[in-house]
C-alpha cells in the first residue's frame, strides 16, 4: 500500500482526514509549512509550501493517493494576492506534482461557497454558478482553484472534488469561523445574531466523506459533504440546550452588521490587524448557504449524523481544561 499525502493536516479538517486514513492502515505523509505541527497522530511529516513547486514534487513522490485539504482560508488579507497564490497556483502546483508522481487518485477539498444557491432555495452540484457569483477573494480563489481541479480531471488525472459545508467538532485549533461561533457563544461574546443560515456537518463525517469520495467518487465530479440546514438562531438554540447557557434573542439588522463590517475592515486596512468583523464575511452572511447532500448520499453512501453531536463535541473540546492550559 503506497503512502497517502495529505495537505493541511495541521488544520481542522485535514487533521481528521489524516486520522481517517490512519485508521484504515495507510502510511500518511503530511505536508506542512515550516513551523507547523500535527499533534496526536502518527504521521510522516514533510515540510513544504503550495507555492513552492519543487517541495511538492518531493512530497508527492511515491504516493498512491493525494488529499488536497490545505487552503488559505481568510476573509480578509492586506494582500489578496496571497490567497490566489496559495489556493489557485498552489492547487495547480500540487496537481502537477501528483500527475508527475503517477498517483492513483486525488481528492480536492473545495468549499460549499462554490455551489450555486438559487434565491430562497437549496443549492446542489448542478445549480448554475460562475465567478461573478463569488463574494470576496476567498470564494473567488477557491472557485478558480476548483476550475484548475476540473481542468486536470479533463486531462486524465483522476481528481474527485468535495465541497464541505460548515464542519463542526473537536480539534478546531484556529478556530474556523464555525468554531468561532461556538467559542464566542461559550464566552458570552455573542450578544446578538444576524439572519443567516449555514449547513452544519460533523467534521468526522466530513472526513469520512473524503474517504468515500476517494473510494467511490467519479473523476471530475463534485460532491457536497453537508448535513443540516440551520439558521444561526437555530444553531444558537442548540448550543443553549447543550450548555445550559442562554441564547441571544436580539436579531441585529443587516444594515448595522454592514456598518460594523465596513468600520472593522477599514481599520484593518490602516493597521494591518485582521478585522473582528470582516466585510467579506458580512456579505457572505446575507445569503443562507443551504444545500443538499443527496448526490453524495446516492453515489458515495455518505450518511452524516445530525448536527447536535458535532456541536456537543465542539463544546466539550473548547471547554477541555487541558486544551485551555495549552493555549
Helices and strands as residue ranges (DSSP letters): E 3-7, H 12-23, E 28-32, E 44-47, H 53-60, E 63-68, H 81-84, I 85-89, H 90-101, E 105-109, G 112-114, G 131-133, H 137-154, E 159-164, E 166-168, H 177-186, E 192-193, E 197-202, H 203-216, E 222-225, E 228-231, H 232-243, E 250-251, H 254-271, H 279-285, H 294-300, H 307-319, H 321-326
